[in-house]
Amino acid sequence: MSEQAAGNFISVSERLKQFKPASGRRTVKHYPTGIKKLDQMLGGGLYAGLTFLGARPGMGKSTFALQIASEIAAAGSPVLFYSLEMPSVRMEAKILNRAIHMRYPNSSLTADWFLREENNTGKQKDWKLVEKVGKEISGSFDKMYIKERKKLSVSGRDIVQDVEMFMNEKKEKPVVFVDYLQILSSCTGNRNATERQKNDENINELSGLSNKYDLAVFVISSLNRESYREEQRSLRMDSFKETGGIEYSASVILGLQPRNIRQPKFNYEQEMSKEVREQEIVFLKQRYGISGMKANVSVDFHAAKDLYTEKGASGKKSAPNVSRETKTDKKNTENANALPKKSGSASEAAVPQDVKVNADSLKNTETQAPEAERPQTQNTNLEYPDDPRARLAEEFRSLLGIATEERKE
């Protein structure tokens, strides 16, 4: 029986022929997150498979996931957001607050302000702004659904059944968000199941959902306490709480942590009290792309605004680069100015052309080059114990002195 007739066995040779435009081959759909560099690292955005996000308490995991979900929904893709920790009204207030501050950055409104009972009377000017922005963004969320926990226990199997019901009703494939893994109960109803067994059961259910229907599933996870007992400990794969299933089942594992966590004087409480928290998205695993330090994405978290922006995109000027002119540079500039500038002399020929230092030209290049184009990896703001430029200048003066004495003789 031939492969063509059987239909169940198609050779790689036949499948390779499908790699051409409009061939009907299976392609990978990406859902942009709205954070440019994050999308670049992901190859275009979230894609089918399990994506996990972990961070310490209070880092803004839910806000980050909600912002990505909002961007995907605003682009026209259906989103199911399972908010198992917070009621839906809290999440909706976050969406509205973020939208207000994106349009009116100096607004003093917060998500909590919308829900305070004392603000129901008066405050007409503020409520008019809320109503105005609400109308502007309402059309962007026609396909976003926030599902809060309406019963005592919810399992991954319950989510699978709910997603399947949604697809039967809406005839569309949603992007699924789960906030968060450790709240899910055992799929088998086993009250004696360990935390690890319970998590693995739910991961298997969500993984099966993703594989069966080719869905992007984004899951928030808490971390074990060992991962943040030491303030300066960066996130690692084993930071995730009570599960090895995440490591094996995930296509992407992300972490959120402070950008300056590796600095000697880092203080977590001080960092959390900042109006704008400088964070980085860490790629702990990416099955189809790069991970590690090179993939890290720098972001700023405006906690009161429920808003994540790319580093420096908040309108606040970033710290200027430190001047590349060091004490050694200044000394060499003085030495270079003190040297004779006669061309064609024997002493000048003694110094190879490719090692001559023109300090003025270095400074001119620094002035003319746009700041964004300066390669950060080429940091010359260092002083070496044996600076070659100073040594060459000293040898130059020595050769010059010898040549002078020979002419006198």
N, C-alpha and C positions, 0 to 999 in steps of 0.2 A: 504493500500500500504506500503510495507516495505521500510526501509531506503535504502537498497541495490538497490531495483528496482527503487526508485525515483531518486537516484543519486544526488539530490540537498541537502539532509540532511544526513550527515554522523556523527554518534555519536562520542563523545570524546573517548569512549571505543574502537571503531574501530581505531581511529587515534593514540591512544597510542600504539597500536600494531606495528606501523610503526617505533617506536623508537628503531631501531637496524641497524647494518651495512648493506649497500646496499639494503635498504628497499624501495627506491624510494621516501622517505619523502623529504619534502622541507627543504633545508639547507640554511644557511646564508653565502654568499661569502664575504670575507674580502679582502681589497686592502691595503697592507702595505704602510705606509707613508715614511718609511726610517728612522724615529726617533723611536728608540727601545722602550723607555718608553711610548711614546704616543701610539704606537701600543699595548702595554700591557694594557694600560688603556682602549683602545677601543675594546679589545678582539681579536686583530689581525690586525686592520686597519679600514679604512672607510668601511661602509656597506650601504645597501639600506636604503634610508630615507633621510631627509634633515639635513645637518650639516651646522651650521652657525658659522662664525668667525667674531668677532668684535674687534676693537682696536682704539686708538686715531690716528689722522693723523700722517703720517711719521713713524709709528711703523714697517712697512714692511709687511703689510697684503698681498699685491699682490705677493710679493717675496716669502712669506711663502707658499701661495696657489700654486704658480707656481712650487716651489720645490717639493711639494707633488705630483702634477700632473705629473711632470717629472719622479719621482720615479715609479709611477703607470704605466706610458707609457713604461718606460724602462723594466718593468717586463712583458710586453706583452699584457697589457689590453688597449683597445682604450680609448682615452681621448678627450673630446670636451671642450676647454677652451674658454669661451666667455669673451673676453677682451673689455669691453665697455668703459673703461677710457683711456687706453693706446693703441697706434697702435701696431700691431703684431710685427713689427721690433724691438720695444723696448723690448718686452717680449723675443723674440729670442736672442737678445743681452744679456739679463740677463741669459738665459740658457747657452749660450756659455761662459760667464764670470765665472759663477759658476763652469763649467766643467774645465776651465783652472786653477782656483785656487785650485780645489781639486787635480789636478795633479802637479801643480807648485805653492805652497803656497806663495812663495816670489815674484811672478810676480807683476809688477806694473800696469798691464792692468786693465781697468774698462769697464763696459758696455757702458758708454758714449764715451770712447775712440774709440770704433769701428765705431761710427756714426759721428765722427767729420770729416768735409770735408778736413781740412788741413792734416789729417793723410793718405789721399789717395795716397800721393806721399812719397817716401822714406820709412823709418821704415821697411825695408825688413825683418830684423830679427824678429821683432814683428809679422808681417803678416805671416811669415812662421810658427810661433808657433800657431797662430790662425787657419791657414789652417790645421795644423797637428792635433790639438785637434778636430776641426770640423769634420774631416774624421773619427776620432776614435769614436765619439759619434753619428754620423749620423744614424747608424743602430738602435740606441736605441729609435729613435723618429719616426719610420715609422708609428706608430699608434697614434701620437699626432697631434691634429689639433687646431690651435689658430684662433678663429673667431673674427675679429675686427668689430666694428660698422661701417657699410657702408651707413647707412641712418640716418636721423636726430633723429628718435625715434624708439626704440626697446622695445618690451614688453615681458613679460613672455610667452604670447601666441605665439609670433614669435619664441622664443627659443624652445618651445614644438614642433612646426611644423618642425623646422630645425632638431631637434633630431630624430623625426619620419622619416624624409627624409633620414637621415644618416643611420638609422637602416634598412630601406628598401633597401638602396643601398649597404651597407657593410655587412648586415646580422649579425651584432654584436651589443651587448649592450655596450654603452660607459659609462664611469664615467664623469659626467657633472660638470664643474666649472663655476660659474657666478661671474664676478667682475665688478660692484657690484650692490646690490639690488636697492639702491636709484636712480640709473641712469635709470632704467627701467620705461617706460611710462605706462600710464593707458591701460589696456587690452581692455577696452570698447571705448577708444578714448574720454572719458569724460574729457574735459579740466578744468572743474570745480571741479573735484575730489580732495579731500584733500590728503595730503601726506600719511596719515594713510590709507585711502581708496585705494589709488594707490598701496601702499606696500602690503596690504592684498590681493588685486586682484592678484598680481604677485606671492605672496607666495602660494595662492590657486592653481594657474596654475602649479607651479613647484612641489608642493606637489602631485597634481594629476598625473603629469608625473612620479614621483618617484613611486607612488603606483601602477599605471597601468602597468608599465614595470619592476618593481622591480629594479630601478636604484639608485645608490648612487649619490646624488646631493649636491655639496659643494657651499655655497653661502656666499660671503663677504658682510658685512653690516657696514655702518658707525654708529657712536654713537651720542647721543644727546649732546649738548654743556654742559648741566648741569653735565654730567658724568666726565668732565675733567676741570671744572672751579677750582675745588680744586685739587691741585697737588697730594695730598696723598690719594685721594679717589680711592679705589680698584674697579675693575669692578663688576657690579651687573647685575641681569637680566633686571632691568629697565634702564640700560645704553643704550640699543639699541634704535635706533631712530624711533620715531613715529609709533610704531607698537606693538600690543599685539599678533599679529598672529604668530610671531616668537616663543613665549613662548609655544603656543599650538601645532604648526605644527612641530616643530623641534624634531628630535631624539637626536641630540647633539647640544649644544651651547658652543662654545669655545671663550675665550678672550685672547688677547696678552697684557701683561703689564710688566713694569720693575720689576725685582725681589725685588729691595730694596724700592719699593714704600711705604712700611709701616714704614720705618725708619724715625725718627724725622727730620733729615737734608736732606731729599730727595729733589732734584732739577731736574725738568723735562728737562729743557734746557741743563743742565750740562750732564745729562744722555744721551741725544740725540747726544751730540757732541763726545761721546766716539767712539773709533775705533771698539771696540767689545762691543756691548750692551748686558748687562745681563738681560734676559727676562724670563718670565714664561708663560706657556700655562695654562690658568685657565678653569676648567670644571665647567661651570655655570649650566649646565643641561646634564644629560645622562640618557636616558629612560631605557637603559638596562645595566647600570653599575653604578659605584660610581661617585660622583661629590663632589665639595668642596675642601678644602685645601689639603686633603689626596691624591687627584687625580692630583694636580698640577705637571706640567712637566717643569723642568728647561732647558732652551736652551740659546745659545749664538748666537747673530745675527751679522755677519760680513758684515756690510752694503755695503762697497766698493766692496766686493766679491760676493754680492747677495747670500750669503750662511748662512744657519742655521745649527748649530751643537748642539749635546747634550752637556750639561754643562761639561766643562773640556775636551772635545774631540777635541779641536782645536790645541792641541800640546802645548798650554801654560799651565804651571804648575799652579794648583789651589793653593790658599792660604793655608799654613800649618795650621793644627789644633793648637789651643792654648793649651799650656801644662796644664795638669790637676793638676799639683802640685801648690797649692796656698800657701799664707803666713801661713794659718792655718795648711796645711800639713807639712810645714817646721818646724813650732813650735812643732807639735805633734811628728815629727821625732826626734827633739832634746830631747823632754820629754821621748820618748821611749828609746833613747840611754842612758839617765841619769838613768833609772830605773835598779835595780838589775835583773840579768838574772838567778837566782837560780831556779831550777825546783822543784816542789813538796812542796814548802813552803806554809804556811798558807796564807800569804799575796797574793801570786799568785793565790791561789784557790779562793780568795774572788772576783776575776774578772771573770765573765762567759766567757767560751771559745769562744762563738759565737760573742762577742763584742770586742775582742782584735784587736788592729790595728797594723799591720806591714807595716809601710810606705815604706820600701824597697821593699817588695813583690808587693805593688801596683805599684811602679814605674817600676819594672821589667816586670809586666804584660803589662803595657802601652807600654814599649819599644818593646816587642815581638809581640804584636798584630798588624797585618797589618792595615794600615790606613783605607782601604776600608771596613774592617770588624767592625770598631768601631761604636757602635750604637749611632747615633746622638742625640737620645732622652734622653740618660743617661748622661747629662752634669753635671759633678761634680765640674766644675770650679766656685763654689759658696761659699760664706762665710756666715754662719748663725750666728745670734747674740749669740745663745747658742749652740756651736758646741758640739755634744755628745762625740766626741773623746777626746776633751780637758777636758771636765767635768769628764769623766771616769778616765783619767790620773791623774787629781787632786784628785779624790776620792781614787785612788790607792795609791798615795803618802801619803794621810792622814791615810789610813789603815796601811800602812807600818810604819808610825811614831808611831801609837798606839801600834802596835805589838812590836816595839823596846823598848818602855817605859815599857811594861809589862814584857819583858825579863829582863830588868835592875832591876825592883822591885823583 
